[in-house]
């Protein structure tokens, strides 16, 4: 394998070939990917995944080059690790209650969670079934249902690492859906169009395919791919 352009860089001496870290913004040490890095908002899954990976590797190189590793409390790390792995524990604890692992009164699976989120955003936040229109009252009801969904998020269950990733992707989409609806719940013209410019735009997605009111109804499967 020949040399890649980044192999010719020298971050410490910043010699002739050093042009900066990939995906680093004009703020020193701040890296961005996907929509946050500008250019096209339609990068979709594959491009966004690659760009996120490039940004992460560049950030690690920056940390090593500048001896900038953060000082973290191990107790905090352990607490976050436990929280991240909780869906695996929930599944193992309750999977024997029913004969069908996807139907269980003690937890909700990521796929079921996604179906509920898609239905809420479609019907109350200006999806295709409402002809891309919404109103303040519909948004308010959508926020109430999102509140119930947030409560159930604490009981997400995963039967493996891939499913664990799906659980957290589902939660990230839930928070984006909530952020999409909250600005719309005040100051929106009744029965106004769902697609607007500004903070209530329905066209944004994240590298993992997060749902907005339009994205939730235009072919994103429950898996988010």
C-alpha positions in Angstrom: 0.0 0.0 0.0 1.4 3.4 -0.9 1.4 6.5 1.2 -1.9 8.3 1.8 -2.0 12.1 1.9 -2.5 12.1 5.6 0.7 10.0 6.0 2.7 12.9 4.8 1.4 15.3 7.4 3.4 16.1 10.5 1.1 17.6 13.2 3.9 18.3 15.7 6.2 20.2 13.4 3.5 21.5 11.0 5.8 21.2 8.2 5.3 21.7 4.5 2.6 19.1 4.1 0.5 19.8 7.1 -2.9 21.3 6.3 -4.8 20.5 9.4 -6.8 17.7 10.9 -9.6 16.2 8.8 -13.1 17.4 9.8 -11.7 19.9 12.3 -13.6 23.2 12.4 -12.1 26.7 12.8 -12.4 26.1 16.5 -9.2 24.4 17.6 -10.0 20.8 18.7 -13.7 20.9 17.7 -14.5 18.2 15.0 -17.7 18.0 13.0 -19.3 15.4 10.7 -22.5 15.0 8.7 -24.8 18.1 8.4 -22.6 19.9 11.0 -19.7 20.0 8.6 -21.7 21.7 5.9 -21.8 20.9 2.2 -24.7 18.5 1.4 -27.4 17.6 3.9 -28.2 14.6 1.8 -25.2 12.4 2.7 -27.4 9.5 3.9 -26.2 6.5 5.8 -23.0 5.4 4.0 -21.4 8.8 3.5 -22.3 10.0 7.0 -20.9 6.8 8.6 -17.6 7.3 6.7 -17.4 11.0 7.6 -18.1 10.3 11.2 -15.4 7.6 11.3 -12.9 10.0 9.7 -13.8 12.7 12.2 -13.4 10.4 15.1 -10.0 9.1 14.0 -8.8 12.7 13.4 -10.0 13.7 16.9 -8.0 10.8 18.4 -4.9 11.9 16.5 -5.4 15.4 17.8 -5.7 14.1 21.4 -2.5 12.1 21.0 -0.5 14.9 19.3 -1.5 17.5 21.9 -1.6 15.3 25.0 -5.1 16.4 25.4 -6.8 13.3 26.8 -9.5 14.5 29.2 -9.3 13.6 32.9 -12.4 11.6 33.7 -13.8 10.3 36.9 -13.8 6.5 36.7 -17.0 6.4 38.8 -18.7 8.5 36.1 -17.4 6.2 33.4 -18.6 3.1 35.2 -22.1 4.7 35.7 -22.3 5.6 32.0 -21.2 2.2 31.0 -23.9 0.6 33.1 -26.5 2.8 31.6 -25.3 2.0 28.1 -25.5 -1.7 28.7 -28.8 -1.6 30.6 -31.0 -2.8 27.6 -28.9 -6.0 27.5 -29.6 -6.6 31.2 -33.3 -5.8 30.8 -33.7 -8.4 28.1 -31.8 -11.1 30.0 -33.8 -10.5 33.1 -37.3 -10.6 31.5 -37.0 -12.7 28.3 -38.3 -15.8 30.0 -41.6 -14.2 31.0 -43.2 -14.8 27.6 -42.7 -17.4 24.8 -42.3 -14.7 22.2 -39.4 -12.5 23.1 -40.7 -9.5 21.2 -44.0 -9.4 23.2 -43.2 -8.8 26.8 -44.9 -6.6 29.5 -41.5 -5.7 31.0 -39.7 -4.1 28.0 -40.0 -2.8 24.5 -37.8 -3.7 21.6 -36.1 -1.1 19.4 -38.2 -2.0 16.3 -41.4 -1.6 18.2 -40.2 1.7 19.6 -39.4 2.9 16.1 -42.9 2.0 14.8 -44.4 4.1 17.6 -42.1 7.1 17.0 -42.8 7.0 13.2 -46.6 6.9 13.8 -46.4 9.8 16.2 -44.4 12.0 13.8 -46.4 11.0 10.8 -49.8 11.7 12.3 -49.1 14.7 14.6 -46.0 16.4 13.2 -46.8 16.8 9.6 -46.2 13.5 7.9 -47.6 12.0 4.7 -50.8 10.7 6.2 -51.7 14.3 7.3 -50.6 15.6 3.9 -47.6 17.3 5.4 -49.7 19.7 7.5 -50.0 20.1 11.2 -51.4 22.5 13.8 -50.6 23.7 17.3 -53.1 21.3 18.8 -51.7 18.3 16.9 -48.2 19.2 17.9 -49.2 19.5 21.5 -50.8 16.0 21.4 -47.7 14.7 19.6 -45.5 16.0 22.4 -47.8 14.3 25.0 -47.3 11.0 23.2 -43.6 11.6 22.9 -43.5 12.0 26.7 -45.1 8.6 27.1 -42.5 7.2 24.7 -39.7 8.7 26.7 -41.0 6.8 29.8 -40.9 3.5 27.8 -37.4 4.3 26.6 -36.2 3.4 30.1 -37.4 -0.2 29.3 -35.7 -0.7 26.0 -34.3 -4.3 25.7 -31.6 -5.7 23.4 -30.7 -9.3 22.7 -27.2 -8.5 21.4 -24.7 -5.7 20.6 -26.3 -4.9 17.3 -29.7 -4.6 18.9 -28.1 -2.5 21.7 -27.0 0.0 19.0 -30.5 0.0 17.7 -31.9 0.9 21.1 -29.7 3.9 21.4 -30.3 5.0 17.8 -34.0 4.9 18.6 -33.5 7.1 21.6 -31.5 9.6 19.6 -34.3 9.8 17.0 -36.8 10.3 19.8 -34.9 13.3 21.1 -34.6 14.8 17.6 -38.3 14.3 17.1 -38.9 16.1 20.4 -36.6 18.9 19.4 -38.4 19.2 16.1 -41.8 19.5 17.7 -41.0 21.8 20.6 -40.3 25.0 18.6 -43.4 24.2 16.5 -45.7 24.1 19.5 -45.6 27.9 19.9 -46.0 30.6 17.3 -47.1 28.2 14.5 -50.0 29.3 12.4 -52.8 26.8 12.9 -52.9 24.3 10.0 -49.8 25.8 8.6 -47.5 23.7 6.4 -45.2 21.4 8.2 -42.2 22.2 5.9 -40.8 25.6 6.8 -37.4 27.4 6.8 -35.7 28.0 10.1 -35.8 25.9 13.3 -38.8 23.8 12.4 -37.5 22.5 9.1 -38.5 18.9 8.4 -35.8 18.0 6.1 -32.9 17.2 8.4 -31.4 13.8 9.2 -28.4 12.7 11.3 -25.7 10.2 10.4 -27.8 7.4 11.9 -30.9 8.4 9.9 -32.8 10.3 12.7 -36.4 11.0 12.1 -37.9 14.3 11.4 -41.6 14.7 10.4 -40.9 14.1 6.8 -38.1 11.5 7.2 -40.3 9.4 9.4 -42.7 8.8 6.5 -40.5 8.5 3.4 -39.0 5.1 3.4 -36.8 4.9 6.6 -37.4 1.4 7.9 -37.7 0.6 11.6 -34.1 -0.3 11.6 -33.2 3.2 10.6 -31.2 2.2 7.5 
